[in-house]
Amino acid sequence: MGLYVENDGDPTPEEHRTRIFESGFNTDSDGTVFGTATVGRIVRAHGWSISLADDPEASVRFEIRGVEFVDET
C-alpha cells in the first residue's frame, strides 16, 4: 500500500530526475536544498520507498510505497 503527492507546477527536467533526492541538489537559486532530500530520508527511515513517477497529468508525482495504514475506528 502507498500514497502519492503530486504537483501541478513546472515539471522536473529529465536530466535532474535521477538526482532529485540527493542532499544539496537544487535547481532554484532561491531554494533551501532541504526539501526532497529530507523527504527521502524521512521516508527511508520509516522503511518505506519513494520514487519520482512518470505521470503525464502531473508535473511531479512522488510515490511512497510500503506504508501501513491503521484503522483506529
Predicted model as a PDB file, atoms N, CA, C, CB and O in Angstrom, pLDDT in the B-factor column:
MODEL        1                                                                  
ATOM      1  N   MET A   1       0.849  -1.161   0.000  1.00 81.00           N  
ATOM      2  CA  MET A   1       0.000   0.000   0.000  1.00 81.00           C  
ATOM      3  C   MET A   1       0.897   1.227   0.000  1.00 81.00           C  
ATOM      4  CB  MET A   1      -0.967  -0.004   1.213  1.00 81.00           C  
ATOM      5  O   MET A   1       2.052   1.162   0.420  1.00 81.00           O  
ATOM      6  N   GLY A   2       0.367   2.329  -0.466  1.00 88.00           N  
ATOM      7  CA  GLY A   2       1.163   3.532  -0.511  1.00 88.00           C  
ATOM      8  C   GLY A   2       0.325   4.768  -0.700  1.00 88.00           C  
ATOM      9  O   GLY A   2      -0.898   4.743  -0.564  1.00 88.00           O  
ATOM     10  N   LEU A   3       0.992   5.835  -1.011  1.00 90.00           N  
ATOM     11  CA  LEU A   3       0.333   7.110  -1.252  1.00 90.00           C  
ATOM     12  C   LEU A   3       1.171   7.898  -2.238  1.00 90.00           C  
ATOM     13  CB  LEU A   3       0.126   7.905   0.070  1.00 90.00           C  
ATOM     14  O   LEU A   3       2.310   7.533  -2.529  1.00 90.00           O  
ATOM     15  N   TYR A   4       0.613   8.963  -2.742  1.00 87.00           N  
ATOM     16  CA  TYR A   4       1.388   9.821  -3.626  1.00 87.00           C  
ATOM     17  C   TYR A   4       1.097  11.276  -3.338  1.00 87.00           C  
ATOM     18  CB  TYR A   4       1.091   9.501  -5.086  1.00 87.00           C  
ATOM     19  O   TYR A   4       0.049  11.631  -2.799  1.00 87.00           O  
ATOM     20  N   VAL A   5       2.050  12.106  -3.711  1.00 85.00           N  
ATOM     21  CA  VAL A   5       1.918  13.557  -3.644  1.00 85.00           C  
ATOM     22  C   VAL A   5       2.300  14.058  -5.014  1.00 85.00           C  
ATOM     23  CB  VAL A   5       2.814  14.201  -2.503  1.00 85.00           C  
ATOM     24  O   VAL A   5       3.349  13.697  -5.547  1.00 85.00           O  
ATOM     25  N   GLU A   6       1.445  14.893  -5.587  1.00 82.00           N  
ATOM     26  CA  GLU A   6       1.797  15.411  -6.910  1.00 82.00           C  
ATOM     27  C   GLU A   6       1.649  16.912  -6.946  1.00 82.00           C  
ATOM     28  CB  GLU A   6       0.931  14.773  -7.994  1.00 82.00           C  
ATOM     29  O   GLU A   6       0.915  17.514  -6.162  1.00 82.00           O  
ATOM     30  N   ASN A   7       2.371  17.496  -7.883  1.00 77.00           N  
ATOM     31  CA  ASN A   7       2.449  18.933  -8.042  1.00 77.00           C  
ATOM     32  C   ASN A   7       2.025  19.263  -9.463  1.00 77.00           C  
ATOM     33  CB  ASN A   7       3.882  19.468  -7.733  1.00 77.00           C  
ATOM     34  O   ASN A   7       2.359  18.535 -10.398  1.00 77.00           O  
ATOM     35  N   ASP A   8       1.305  20.337  -9.626  1.00 75.00           N  
ATOM     36  CA  ASP A   8       0.898  20.727 -10.973  1.00 75.00           C  
ATOM     37  C   ASP A   8       1.722  21.908 -11.492  1.00 75.00           C  
ATOM     38  CB  ASP A   8      -0.588  21.079 -10.990  1.00 75.00           C  
ATOM     39  O   ASP A   8       1.312  22.582 -12.437  1.00 75.00           O  
ATOM     40  N   GLY A   9       2.863  22.157 -10.886  1.00 73.00           N  
ATOM     41  CA  GLY A   9       3.743  23.241 -11.312  1.00 73.00           C  
ATOM     42  C   GLY A   9       4.635  22.816 -12.463  1.00 73.00           C  
ATOM     43  O   GLY A   9       4.265  21.970 -13.277  1.00 73.00           O  
ATOM     44  N   ASP A  10       5.802  23.407 -12.517  1.00 75.00           N  
ATOM     45  CA  ASP A  10       6.747  23.088 -13.586  1.00 75.00           C  
ATOM     46  C   ASP A  10       7.240  21.645 -13.450  1.00 75.00           C  
ATOM     47  CB  ASP A  10       7.941  24.069 -13.563  1.00 75.00           C  
ATOM     48  O   ASP A  10       7.508  21.184 -12.341  1.00 75.00           O  
ATOM     49  N   PRO A  11       7.357  20.943 -14.557  1.00 75.00           N  
ATOM     50  CA  PRO A  11       7.857  19.563 -14.498  1.00 75.00           C  
ATOM     51  C   PRO A  11       9.347  19.516 -14.160  1.00 75.00           C  
ATOM     52  CB  PRO A  11       7.606  18.852 -15.831  1.00 75.00           C  
ATOM     53  O   PRO A  11      10.083  20.475 -14.393  1.00 75.00           O  
ATOM     54  N   THR A  12       9.767  18.399 -13.614  1.00 76.00           N  
ATOM     55  CA  THR A  12      11.184  18.180 -13.331  1.00 76.00           C  
ATOM     56  C   THR A  12      11.872  17.794 -14.630  1.00 76.00           C  
ATOM     57  CB  THR A  12      11.388  17.077 -12.237  1.00 76.00           C  
ATOM     58  O   THR A  12      11.493  16.801 -15.250  1.00 76.00           O  
ATOM     59  N   PRO A  13      12.873  18.553 -15.055  1.00 78.00           N  
ATOM     60  CA  PRO A  13      13.577  18.212 -16.299  1.00 78.00           C  
ATOM     61  C   PRO A  13      14.176  16.811 -16.222  1.00 78.00           C  
ATOM     62  CB  PRO A  13      14.681  19.241 -16.592  1.00 78.00           C  
ATOM     63  O   PRO A  13      14.653  16.385 -15.170  1.00 78.00           O  
ATOM     64  N   GLU A  14      14.147  16.120 -17.322  1.00 78.00           N  
ATOM     65  CA  GLU A  14      14.626  14.730 -17.395  1.00 78.00           C  
ATOM     66  C   GLU A  14      16.047  14.588 -16.839  1.00 78.00           C  
ATOM     67  CB  GLU A  14      14.587  14.234 -18.847  1.00 78.00           C  
ATOM     68  O   GLU A  14      16.340  13.605 -16.158  1.00 78.00           O  
ATOM     69  N   GLU A  15      16.921  15.540 -17.115  1.00 82.00           N  
ATOM     70  CA  GLU A  15      18.318  15.437 -16.675  1.00 82.00           C  
ATOM     71  C   GLU A  15      18.479  15.566 -15.154  1.00 82.00           C  
ATOM     72  CB  GLU A  15      19.148  16.505 -17.363  1.00 82.00           C  
ATOM     73  O   GLU A  15      19.548  15.259 -14.627  1.00 82.00           O  
ATOM     74  N   HIS A  16      17.436  16.016 -14.442  1.00 79.00           N  
ATOM     75  CA  HIS A  16      17.506  16.169 -12.983  1.00 79.00           C  
ATOM     76  C   HIS A  16      16.797  15.049 -12.237  1.00 79.00           C  
ATOM     77  CB  HIS A  16      16.910  17.494 -12.575  1.00 79.00           C  
ATOM     78  O   HIS A  16      16.938  14.937 -11.019  1.00 79.00           O  
ATOM     79  N   ARG A  17      16.044  14.226 -12.936  1.00 80.00           N  
ATOM     80  CA  ARG A  17      15.199  13.231 -12.274  1.00 80.00           C  
ATOM     81  C   ARG A  17      15.988  12.217 -11.450  1.00 80.00           C  
ATOM     82  CB  ARG A  17      14.378  12.504 -13.301  1.00 80.00           C  
ATOM     83  O   ARG A  17      15.492  11.757 -10.422  1.00 80.00           O  
ATOM     84  N   THR A  18      17.184  11.859 -11.863  1.00 82.00           N  
ATOM     85  CA  THR A  18      17.963  10.866 -11.116  1.00 82.00           C  
ATOM     86  C   THR A  18      18.636  11.469  -9.886  1.00 82.00           C  
ATOM     87  CB  THR A  18      19.014  10.241 -12.019  1.00 82.00           C  
ATOM     88  O   THR A  18      19.096  10.732  -9.014  1.00 82.00           O  
ATOM     89  N   ARG A  19      18.701  12.786  -9.805  1.00 84.00           N  
ATOM     90  CA  ARG A  19      19.403  13.445  -8.688  1.00 84.00           C  
ATOM     91  C   ARG A  19      18.466  14.108  -7.693  1.00 84.00           C  
ATOM     92  CB  ARG A  19      20.357  14.477  -9.224  1.00 84.00           C  
ATOM     93  O   ARG A  19      18.931  14.705  -6.722  1.00 84.00           O  
ATOM     94  N   ILE A  20      17.164  14.021  -7.907  1.00 82.00           N  
ATOM     95  CA  ILE A  20      16.221  14.826  -7.140  1.00 82.00           C  
ATOM     96  C   ILE A  20      16.253  14.562  -5.630  1.00 82.00           C  
ATOM     97  CB  ILE A  20      14.842  14.582  -7.650  1.00 82.00           C  
ATOM     98  O   ILE A  20      15.894  15.448  -4.854  1.00 82.00           O  
ATOM     99  N   PHE A  21      16.672  13.372  -5.195  1.00 82.00           N  
ATOM    100  CA  PHE A  21      16.719  13.064  -3.763  1.00 82.00           C  
ATOM    101  C   PHE A  21      18.110  13.220  -3.157  1.00 82.00           C  
ATOM    102  CB  PHE A  21      16.232  11.661  -3.530  1.00 82.00           C  
ATOM    103  O   PHE A  21      18.315  12.871  -1.995  1.00 82.00           O  
ATOM    104  N   GLU A  22      19.071  13.741  -3.927  1.00 84.00           N  
ATOM    105  CA  GLU A  22      20.425  13.957  -3.406  1.00 84.00           C  
ATOM    106  C   GLU A  22      20.448  15.173  -2.484  1.00 84.00           C  
ATOM    107  CB  GLU A  22      21.436  14.143  -4.565  1.00 84.00           C  
ATOM    108  O   GLU A  22      19.828  16.199  -2.765  1.00 84.00           O  
ATOM    109  N   SER A  23      21.168  15.035  -1.391  1.00 82.00           N  
ATOM    110  CA  SER A  23      21.326  16.151  -0.468  1.00 82.00           C  
ATOM    111  C   SER A  23      22.105  17.272  -1.154  1.00 82.00           C  
ATOM    112  CB  SER A  23      22.044  15.696   0.829  1.00 82.00           C  
ATOM    113  O   SER A  23      23.154  17.030  -1.751  1.00 82.00           O  
ATOM    114  N   GLY A  24      21.595  18.482  -1.067  1.00 78.00           N  
ATOM    115  CA  GLY A  24      22.255  19.639  -1.652  1.00 78.00           C  
ATOM    116  C   GLY A  24      21.910  19.906  -3.103  1.00 78.00           C  
ATOM    117  O   GLY A  24      22.317  20.930  -3.651  1.00 78.00           O  
ATOM    118  N   PHE A  25      21.170  19.013  -3.738  1.00 77.00           N  
ATOM    119  CA  PHE A  25      20.799  19.231  -5.133  1.00 77.00           C  
ATOM    120  C   PHE A  25      19.657  20.231  -5.203  1.00 77.00           C  
ATOM    121  CB  PHE A  25      20.401  17.901  -5.815  1.00 77.00           C  
ATOM    122  O   PHE A  25      18.666  20.117  -4.482  1.00 77.00           O  
ATOM    123  N   ASN A  26      19.812  21.220  -6.091  1.00 74.00           N  
ATOM    124  CA  ASN A  26      18.803  22.262  -6.225  1.00 74.00           C  
ATOM    125  C   ASN A  26      18.904  22.886  -7.612  1.00 74.00           C  
ATOM    126  CB  ASN A  26      18.968  23.340  -5.122  1.00 74.00           C  
ATOM    127  O   ASN A  26      20.000  23.103  -8.128  1.00 74.00           O  
ATOM    128  N   THR A  27      17.770  23.168  -8.197  1.00 71.00           N  
ATOM    129  CA  THR A  27      17.756  23.861  -9.489  1.00 71.00           C  
ATOM    130  C   THR A  27      17.271  25.293  -9.344  1.00 71.00           C  
ATOM    131  CB  THR A  27      16.874  23.114 -10.485  1.00 71.00           C  
ATOM    132  O   THR A  27      17.228  26.037 -10.324  1.00 71.00           O  
ATOM    133  N   ASP A  28      16.903  25.686  -8.124  1.00 70.00           N  
ATOM    134  CA  ASP A  28      16.375  27.023  -7.861  1.00 70.00           C  
ATOM    135  C   ASP A  28      17.367  27.784  -6.991  1.00 70.00           C  
ATOM    136  CB  ASP A  28      14.977  26.951  -7.175  1.00 70.00           C  
ATOM    137  O   ASP A  28      17.635  27.379  -5.860  1.00 70.00           O  
ATOM    138  N   SER A  29      17.906  28.865  -7.498  1.00 70.00           N  
ATOM    139  CA  SER A  29      18.912  29.615  -6.739  1.00 70.00           C  
ATOM    140  C   SER A  29      18.344  30.218  -5.456  1.00 70.00           C  
ATOM    141  CB  SER A  29      19.497  30.718  -7.604  1.00 70.00           C  
ATOM    142  O   SER A  29      19.109  30.569  -4.557  1.00 70.00           O  
ATOM    143  N   ASP A  30      17.033  30.345  -5.353  1.00 71.00           N  
ATOM    144  CA  ASP A  30      16.410  30.879  -4.141  1.00 71.00           C  
ATOM    145  C   ASP A  30      15.956  29.788  -3.181  1.00 71.00           C  
ATOM    146  CB  ASP A  30      15.233  31.743  -4.509  1.00 71.00           C  
ATOM    147  O   ASP A  30      15.437  30.093  -2.107  1.00 71.00           O  
ATOM    148  N   GLY A  31      16.140  28.523  -3.547  1.00 64.00           N  
ATOM    149  CA  GLY A  31      15.664  27.404  -2.726  1.00 64.00           C  
ATOM    150  C   GLY A  31      16.600  27.095  -1.577  1.00 64.00           C  
ATOM    151  O   GLY A  31      17.713  27.617  -1.506  1.00 64.00           O  
ATOM    152  N   THR A  32      16.133  26.233  -0.670  1.00 62.00           N  
ATOM    153  CA  THR A  32      16.912  25.881   0.514  1.00 62.00           C  
ATOM    154  C   THR A  32      17.691  24.584   0.349  1.00 62.00           C  
ATOM    155  CB  THR A  32      16.004  25.771   1.704  1.00 62.00           C  
ATOM    156  O   THR A  32      18.576  24.317   1.163  1.00 62.00           O  
ATOM    157  N   VAL A  33      17.416  23.775  -0.645  1.00 57.00           N  
ATOM    158  CA  VAL A  33      18.000  22.468  -0.945  1.00 57.00           C  
ATOM    159  C   VAL A  33      17.709  21.413   0.119  1.00 57.00           C  
ATOM    160  CB  VAL A  33      19.484  22.608  -1.109  1.00 57.00           C  
ATOM    161  O   VAL A  33      18.377  20.380   0.145  1.00 57.00           O  
ATOM    162  N   PHE A  34      16.742  21.639   0.986  1.00 67.00           N  
ATOM    163  CA  PHE A  34      16.410  20.663   2.017  1.00 67.00           C  
ATOM    164  C   PHE A  34      15.219  19.786   1.653  1.00 67.00           C  
ATOM    165  CB  PHE A  34      16.132  21.370   3.307  1.00 67.00           C  
ATOM    166  O   PHE A  34      15.100  18.679   2.178  1.00 67.00           O  
ATOM    167  N   GLY A  35      14.355  20.232   0.795  1.00 76.00           N  
ATOM    168  CA  GLY A  35      13.076  19.605   0.515  1.00 76.00           C  
ATOM    169  C   GLY A  35      13.083  18.130   0.186  1.00 76.00           C  
ATOM    170  O   GLY A  35      12.791  17.307   1.054  1.00 76.00           O  
ATOM    171  N   THR A  36      13.405  17.774  -1.036  1.00 82.00           N  
ATOM    172  CA  THR A  36      13.256  16.387  -1.463  1.00 82.00           C  
ATOM    173  C   THR A  36      14.260  15.456  -0.794  1.00 82.00           C  
ATOM    174  CB  THR A  36      13.401  16.295  -2.959  1.00 82.00           C  
ATOM    175  O   THR A  36      13.938  14.295  -0.542  1.00 82.00           O  
ATOM    176  N   ALA A  37      15.456  15.929  -0.503  1.00 84.00           N  
ATOM    177  CA  ALA A  37      16.431  15.082   0.187  1.00 84.00           C  
ATOM    178  C   ALA A  37      15.937  14.740   1.593  1.00 84.00           C  
ATOM    179  CB  ALA A  37      17.809  15.784   0.258  1.00 84.00           C  
ATOM    180  O   ALA A  37      16.077  13.601   2.039  1.00 84.00           O  
ATOM    181  N   THR A  38      15.366  15.708   2.283  1.00 85.00           N  
ATOM    182  CA  THR A  38      14.827  15.484   3.622  1.00 85.00           C  
ATOM    183  C   THR A  38      13.646  14.522   3.573  1.00 85.00           C  
ATOM    184  CB  THR A  38      14.402  16.814   4.262  1.00 85.00           C  
ATOM    185  O   THR A  38      13.549  13.606   4.389  1.00 85.00           O  
ATOM    186  N   VAL A  39      12.761  14.730   2.625  1.00 86.00           N  
ATOM    187  CA  VAL A  39      11.618  13.831   2.463  1.00 86.00           C  
ATOM    188  C   VAL A  39      12.106  12.410   2.200  1.00 86.00           C  
ATOM    189  CB  VAL A  39      10.700  14.310   1.312  1.00 86.00           C  
ATOM    190  O   VAL A  39      11.587  11.460   2.787  1.00 86.00           O  
ATOM    191  N   GLY A  40      13.086  12.255   1.335  1.00 88.00           N  
ATOM    192  CA  GLY A  40      13.638  10.940   1.046  1.00 88.00           C  
ATOM    193  C   GLY A  40      14.200  10.263   2.281  1.00 88.00           C  
ATOM    194  O   GLY A  40      13.994   9.065   2.479  1.00 88.00           O  
ATOM    195  N   ARG A  41      14.912  11.015   3.120  1.00 91.00           N  
ATOM    196  CA  ARG A  41      15.467  10.452   4.354  1.00 91.00           C  
ATOM    197  C   ARG A  41      14.372  10.028   5.323  1.00 91.00           C  
ATOM    198  CB  ARG A  41      16.386  11.462   5.028  1.00 91.00           C  
ATOM    199  O   ARG A  41      14.464   8.965   5.937  1.00 91.00           O  
ATOM    200  N   ILE A  42      13.340  10.850   5.463  1.00 90.00           N  
ATOM    201  CA  ILE A  42      12.228  10.515   6.366  1.00 90.00           C  
ATOM    202  C   ILE A  42      11.515   9.259   5.889  1.00 90.00           C  
ATOM    203  CB  ILE A  42      11.228  11.687   6.462  1.00 90.00           C  
ATOM    204  O   ILE A  42      11.208   8.371   6.685  1.00 90.00           O  
ATOM    205  N   VAL A  43      11.254   9.187   4.598  1.00 92.00           N  
ATOM    206  CA  VAL A  43      10.571   8.032   4.025  1.00 92.00           C  
ATOM    207  C   VAL A  43      11.394   6.763   4.271  1.00 92.00           C  
ATOM    208  CB  VAL A  43      10.327   8.238   2.508  1.00 92.00           C  
ATOM    209  O   VAL A  43      10.854   5.755   4.726  1.00 92.00           O  
ATOM    210  N   ARG A  44      12.688   6.809   3.974  1.00 93.00           N  
ATOM    211  CA  ARG A  44      13.541   5.630   4.151  1.00 93.00           C  
ATOM    212  C   ARG A  44      13.687   5.257   5.633  1.00 93.00           C  
ATOM    213  CB  ARG A  44      14.925   5.884   3.536  1.00 93.00           C  
ATOM    214  O   ARG A  44      13.796   4.075   5.960  1.00 93.00           O  
ATOM    215  N   ALA A  45      13.690   6.249   6.527  1.00 95.00           N  
ATOM    216  CA  ALA A  45      13.788   5.974   7.962  1.00 95.00           C  
ATOM    217  C   ALA A  45      12.584   5.184   8.471  1.00 95.00           C  
ATOM    218  CB  ALA A  45      13.917   7.281   8.740  1.00 95.00           C  
ATOM    219  O   ALA A  45      12.692   4.458   9.460  1.00 95.00           O  
ATOM    220  N   HIS A  46      11.455   5.318   7.812  1.00 94.00           N  
ATOM    221  CA  HIS A  46      10.258   4.567   8.179  1.00 94.00           C  
ATOM    222  C   HIS A  46      10.195   3.204   7.486  1.00 94.00           C  
ATOM    223  CB  HIS A  46       9.018   5.374   7.838  1.00 94.00           C  
ATOM    224  O   HIS A  46       9.244   2.448   7.687  1.00 94.00           O  
ATOM    225  N   GLY A  47      11.200   2.891   6.675  1.00 95.00           N  
ATOM    226  CA  GLY A  47      11.222   1.621   5.970  1.00 95.00           C  
ATOM    227  C   GLY A  47      10.388   1.615   4.699  1.00 95.00           C  
ATOM    228  O   GLY A  47      10.113   0.552   4.143  1.00 95.00           O  
ATOM    229  N   TRP A  48       9.988   2.777   4.240  1.00 95.00           N  
ATOM    230  CA  TRP A  48       9.197   2.899   3.023  1.00 95.00           C  
ATOM    231  C   TRP A  48      10.136   3.168   1.852  1.00 95.00           C  
ATOM    232  CB  TRP A  48       8.134   4.028   3.155  1.00 95.00           C  
ATOM    233  O   TRP A  48      11.349   3.271   2.037  1.00 95.00           O  
ATOM    234  N   SER A  49       9.589   3.279   0.673  1.00 94.00           N  
ATOM    235  CA  SER A  49      10.379   3.666  -0.500  1.00 94.00           C  
ATOM    236  C   SER A  49       9.678   4.830  -1.190  1.00 94.00           C  
ATOM    237  CB  SER A  49      10.567   2.461  -1.488  1.00 94.00           C  
ATOM    238  O   SER A  49       8.461   4.989  -1.095  1.00 94.00           O  
ATOM    239  N   ILE A  50      10.464   5.630  -1.877  1.00 92.00           N  
ATOM    240  CA  ILE A  50       9.918   6.777  -2.596  1.00 92.00           C  
ATOM    241  C   ILE A  50      10.524   6.812  -3.986  1.00 92.00           C  
ATOM    242  CB  ILE A  50      10.196   8.104  -1.838  1.00 92.00           C  
ATOM    243  O   ILE A  50      11.697   6.494  -4.180  1.00 92.00           O  
ATOM    244  N   SER A  51       9.706   7.203  -4.948  1.00 89.00           N  
ATOM    245  CA  SER A  51      10.207   7.329  -6.312  1.00 89.00           C  
ATOM    246  C   SER A  51       9.499   8.486  -6.999  1.00 89.00           C  
ATOM    247  CB  SER A  51      10.005   6.013  -7.105  1.00 89.00           C  
ATOM    248  O   SER A  51       8.411   8.903  -6.603  1.00 89.00           O  
ATOM    249  N   LEU A  52      10.133   8.976  -8.011  1.00 85.00           N  
ATOM    250  CA  LEU A  52       9.560  10.016  -8.853  1.00 85.00           C  
ATOM    251  C   LEU A  52       8.896   9.301 -10.018  1.00 85.00           C  
ATOM    252  CB  LEU A  52      10.650  11.056  -9.342  1.00 85.00           C  
ATOM    253  O   LEU A  52       9.568   8.688 -10.847  1.00 85.00           O  
ATOM    254  N   ALA A  53       7.582   9.384 -10.073  1.00 82.00           N  
ATOM    255  CA  ALA A  53       6.826   8.619 -11.065  1.00 82.00           C  
ATOM    256  C   ALA A  53       6.673   9.394 -12.368  1.00 82.00           C  
ATOM    257  CB  ALA A  53       5.450   8.252 -10.514  1.00 82.00           C  
ATOM    258  O   ALA A  53       6.736  10.624 -12.394  1.00 82.00           O  
ATOM    259  N   ASP A  54       6.474   8.652 -13.432  1.00 73.00           N  
ATOM    260  CA  ASP A  54       6.143   9.248 -14.719  1.00 73.00           C  
ATOM    261  C   ASP A  54       4.635   9.361 -14.805  1.00 73.00           C  
ATOM    262  CB  ASP A  54       6.716   8.412 -15.906  1.00 73.00           C  
ATOM    263  O   ASP A  54       3.944   8.349 -14.923  1.00 73.00           O  
ATOM    264  N   ASP A  55       4.117  10.567 -14.749  1.00 68.00           N  
ATOM    265  CA  ASP A  55       2.678  10.796 -14.845  1.00 68.00           C  
ATOM    266  C   ASP A  55       2.456  11.964 -15.786  1.00 68.00           C  
ATOM    267  CB  ASP A  55       2.042  11.071 -13.440  1.00 68.00           C  
ATOM    268  O   ASP A  55       2.778  13.101 -15.440  1.00 68.00           O  
ATOM    269  N   PRO A  56       1.914  11.712 -16.964  1.00 67.00           N  
ATOM    270  CA  PRO A  56       1.730  12.793 -17.932  1.00 67.00           C  
ATOM    271  C   PRO A  56       0.746  13.865 -17.469  1.00 67.00           C  
ATOM    272  CB  PRO A  56       1.261  12.224 -19.237  1.00 67.00           C  
ATOM    273  O   PRO A  56       0.740  14.969 -18.013  1.00 67.00           O  
ATOM    274  N   GLU A  57      -0.081  13.557 -16.478  1.00 66.00           N  
ATOM    275  CA  GLU A  57      -1.068  14.518 -15.974  1.00 66.00           C  
ATOM    276  C   GLU A  57      -0.491  15.443 -14.902  1.00 66.00           C  
ATOM    277  CB  GLU A  57      -2.270  13.776 -15.412  1.00 66.00           C  
ATOM    278  O   GLU A  57      -1.091  16.473 -14.598  1.00 66.00           O  
ATOM    279  N   ALA A  58       0.649  15.099 -14.330  1.00 65.00           N  
ATOM    280  CA  ALA A  58       1.242  15.902 -13.259  1.00 65.00           C  
ATOM    281  C   ALA A  58       2.660  16.274 -13.636  1.00 65.00           C  
ATOM    282  CB  ALA A  58       1.223  15.140 -11.912  1.00 65.00           C  
ATOM    283  O   ALA A  58       3.335  15.534 -14.352  1.00 65.00           O  
ATOM    284  N   SER A  59       3.110  17.419 -13.156  1.00 74.00           N  
ATOM    285  CA  SER A  59       4.485  17.809 -13.441  1.00 74.00           C  
ATOM    286  C   SER A  59       5.450  17.000 -12.594  1.00 74.00           C  
ATOM    287  CB  SER A  59       4.687  19.306 -13.194  1.00 74.00           C  
ATOM    288  O   SER A  59       6.519  16.613 -13.065  1.00 74.00           O  
ATOM    289  N   VAL A  60       5.082  16.744 -11.354  1.00 79.00           N  
ATOM    290  CA  VAL A  60       5.895  15.951 -10.445  1.00 79.00           C  
ATOM    291  C   VAL A  60       4.948  15.077  -9.627  1.00 79.00           C  
ATOM    292  CB  VAL A  60       6.784  16.863  -9.519  1.00 79.00           C  
ATOM    293  O   VAL A  60       3.959  15.561  -9.075  1.00 79.00           O  
ATOM    294  N   ARG A  61       5.258  13.803  -9.557  1.00 84.00           N  
ATOM    295  CA  ARG A  61       4.458  12.885  -8.739  1.00 84.00           C  
ATOM    296  C   ARG A  61       5.405  11.982  -7.974  1.00 84.00           C  
ATOM    297  CB  ARG A  61       3.470  12.045  -9.615  1.00 84.00           C  
ATOM    298  O   ARG A  61       6.131  11.183  -8.566  1.00 84.00           O  
ATOM    299  N   PHE A  62       5.394  12.113  -6.647  1.00 88.00           N  
ATOM    300  CA  PHE A  62       6.196  11.270  -5.769  1.00 88.00           C  
ATOM    301  C   PHE A  62       5.313  10.136  -5.269  1.00 88.00           C  
ATOM    302  CB  PHE A  62       6.794  12.088  -4.579  1.00 88.00           C  
ATOM    303  O   PHE A  62       4.235  10.379  -4.726  1.00 88.00           O  
ATOM    304  N   GLU A  63       5.760   8.912  -5.448  1.00 92.00           N  
ATOM    305  CA  GLU A  63       5.020   7.757  -4.965  1.00 92.00           C  
ATOM    306  C   GLU A  63       5.771   7.151  -3.787  1.00 92.00           C  
ATOM    307  CB  GLU A  63       4.817   6.708  -6.094  1.00 92.00           C  
ATOM    308  O   GLU A  63       6.960   6.845  -3.882  1.00 92.00           O  
ATOM    309  N   ILE A  64       5.066   6.985  -2.684  1.00 94.00           N  
ATOM    310  CA  ILE A  64       5.635   6.421  -1.460  1.00 94.00           C  
ATOM    311  C   ILE A  64       4.966   5.075  -1.241  1.00 94.00           C  
ATOM    312  CB  ILE A  64       5.432   7.378  -0.217  1.00 94.00           C  
ATOM    313  O   ILE A  64       3.742   4.981  -1.153  1.00 94.00           O  
ATOM    314  N   ARG A  65       5.785   4.036  -1.155  1.00 95.00           N  
ATOM    315  CA  ARG A  65       5.258   2.667  -1.029  1.00 95.00           C  
ATOM    316  C   ARG A  65       5.738   2.028   0.278  1.00 95.00           C  
ATOM    317  CB  ARG A  65       5.695   1.799  -2.242  1.00 95.00           C  
ATOM    318  O   ARG A  65       6.749   2.424   0.859  1.00 95.00           O  
ATOM    319  N   GLY A  66       4.976   1.030   0.713  1.00 94.00           N  
ATOM    320  CA  GLY A  66       5.325   0.311   1.933  1.00 94.00           C  
ATOM    321  C   GLY A  66       4.676   0.890   3.172  1.00 94.00           C  
ATOM    322  O   GLY A  66       4.987   0.468   4.286  1.00 94.00           O  
ATOM    323  N   VAL A  67       3.784   1.845   3.000  1.00 91.00           N  
ATOM    324  CA  VAL A  67       3.101   2.490   4.119  1.00 91.00           C  
ATOM    325  C   VAL A  67       1.990   1.573   4.608  1.00 91.00           C  
ATOM    326  CB  VAL A  67       2.533   3.881   3.708  1.00 91.00           C  
ATOM    327  O   VAL A  67       1.215   1.047   3.809  1.00 91.00           O  
ATOM    328  N   GLU A  68       1.912   1.384   5.913  1.00 88.00           N  
ATOM    329  CA  GLU A  68       0.815   0.618   6.502  1.00 88.00           C  
ATOM    330  C   GLU A  68      -0.124   1.594   7.194  1.00 88.00           C  
ATOM    331  CB  GLU A  68       1.345  -0.466   7.506  1.00 88.00           C  
ATOM    332  O   GLU A  68       0.286   2.366   8.061  1.00 88.00           O  
ATOM    333  N   PHE A  69      -1.381   1.546   6.799  1.00 86.00           N  
ATOM    334  CA  PHE A  69      -2.393   2.421   7.378  1.00 86.00           C  
ATOM    335  C   PHE A  69      -3.132   1.655   8.475  1.00 86.00           C  
ATOM    336  CB  PHE A  69      -3.385   2.935   6.286  1.00 86.00           C  
ATOM    337  O   PHE A  69      -3.461   0.481   8.307  1.00 86.00           O  
ATOM    338  N   VAL A  70      -3.387   2.323   9.586  1.00 87.00           N  
ATOM    339  CA  VAL A  70      -4.062   1.707  10.722  1.00 87.00           C  
ATOM    340  C   VAL A  70      -5.440   2.327  10.860  1.00 87.00           C  
ATOM    341  CB  VAL A  70      -3.240   1.880  12.032  1.00 87.00           C  
ATOM    342  O   VAL A  70      -5.580   3.547  10.944  1.00 87.00           O  
ATOM    343  N   ASP A  71      -6.452   1.478  10.881  1.00 88.00           N  
ATOM    344  CA  ASP A  71      -7.825   1.943  11.081  1.00 88.00           C  
ATOM    345  C   ASP A  71      -8.119   1.915  12.577  1.00 88.00           C  
ATOM    346  CB  ASP A  71      -8.853   1.059  10.284  1.00 88.00           C  
ATOM    347  O   ASP A  71      -8.245   0.844  13.171  1.00 88.00           O  
ATOM    348  N   GLU A  72      -8.226   3.086  13.176  1.00 87.00           N  
ATOM    349  CA  GLU A  72      -8.446   3.172  14.616  1.00 87.00           C  
ATOM    350  C   GLU A  72      -9.884   3.538  14.941  1.00 87.00           C  
ATOM    351  CB  GLU A  72      -7.502   4.187  15.234  1.00 87.00           C  
ATOM    352  O   GLU A  72     -10.148   4.145  15.979  1.00 87.00           O  
ATOM    353  N   THR A  73     -10.814   3.179  14.069  1.00 81.00           N  
ATOM    354  CA  THR A  73     -12.224   3.498  14.346  1.00 81.00           C  
ATOM    355  C   THR A  73     -12.882   2.417  15.150  1.00 81.00           C  
ATOM    356  CB  THR A  73     -12.993   3.709  13.059  1.00 81.00           C  
ATOM    357  O   THR A  73     -14.066   2.521  15.472  1.00 81.00           O  
TER     358      THR A  73                                                      
ENDMDL                                                                          
END                                                                             
